[in-house]
Amino acid sequence: MYFYLADASATEKNRRTVDKIKSRLSELAIAGEWSEAFGVGDVGRAALTAVEQGFTTIVLVGGDSFINETVNTLAKENVAIGIIPLGRTNTIAASIGITSSLDACDILAARRLSSYSLIAAGQRFFLSGFTLTFGDDTAQDDAAGPARQLLGRFGNKLRQAGPRKAVVCRLKIDDTFSLQAPLTQMSVWNRKFDLPLSDNRLVVSLYGSDTTIDEASPLLSTLRRAAIAEDTKGLAAHFSGERLILESDDTQPLILDGRAAGKAPMVVRIADRRVRLITQRAHLHAPQPR
Amino acid sequence: MLRRREPRKTGAPETFIGPGVKAIGTLRSEGDMVIEGEVSGEVFVSGQLVIGRHGAVKGPIHATDIIVAGTITGDLEATHSLHILSTGAINGDTSCSLLTVDTGGVIAGSVKMVRTTEEFAATDDAVLRTEEEY
């Protein structure tokens, strides 16, 4: 039986879509039990409770950050994980062939399973990938107090809107080569999400400074930034590997997908932990007759 | 919220070393590689290697096809083609099957043409056909 764990903040804003999802799940006879959770600790507890109750399939209803948070909890458990995208950022769902919430229901019913290794970055795990930036760690520091957290978030957003200062970093990749470059951002991705038949392998893109952005006006710079093709602008390097170590003499904290994650050095690697995902793309492993 | 930047996919080289980036060690790529930065070490590329105008490599290079617009200090082995553009310079010995050097391109070292009889005949036929067409 399926256990549906939904991001409460996403369901509040998408009530109509949630109703349609529930209706479609009932039609497909996979309605199961529905639960909503809010906040990091709450989500983890709800997921573990479902496992303790004997559910072997946990379906996560939400966006990328919600899915990544829950996967961190479920990584050690022997459960199949399904995804129903909801909210604004649904890169993970798209990468396994799920293009809409209702399509996701049909994919759940078909139940094609593929195994993926998680990406470990410092103390955290990510399902398909993450983006690393440099910034103020008070944004997510619970001990900092609400006022300082708010200031930290504001500072991060201001920094991201304006020209980001590049941080000189050294990266050691697979003990075979090293790179040194001034960076503003690093994207890490599991290649298997793009190429289902390939091995789990890190694909890394490094971005340098965006020197053409006007520092004086955050609003203007935001508009300009939106008009520039993000995938090519400022690309400093692009490569693949299984393990990398990020080092820097700079004391700026590392931000992984918007959350503080300590300071350099940080090890990023394909982890031993694997998850079984219900995907659209499993048919590539075993083609179905037409 | 910062937008997620996904790694480049279709059409992009598997490995790209951009301007301002310094790489040290052994670089390997099962696909294509573009170097616009500085590399010190050995380079192995299964596909095409492009050394851009600002690219500089110090060390031996092994690739199927190589296009050089920057500078190479080291021996170079292209199992198929080598094309040196007008801004390209090689300080080392080279071996390849097909060689093109644009005006201004530099090779300071020996050049060994490695071509099988079949490849040579095929190229010869192609030249004859082209002449007949004219």
Interface residues (C-beta under 8 A of the other chain):
Chain A: D64 T89 T91 G129 T131 T133 K157 Q160 I173 T176 F177 S178 L179 Q180 A181 P182 Q185 S187 W189 D194 V203 V204 S205 L206 Y207 G208 E230 D231 T232 L235 A236 A237 H238 F239 S240 D257 G258
Chain B: M1 L2 R3 R4 R5 E6 P7 R8 K9 A12 P13 E14 T15 F16 I17 G18 P19 G20 V21 K22 A23 I24 G25 T26 L27 R28 S29 G37 G41
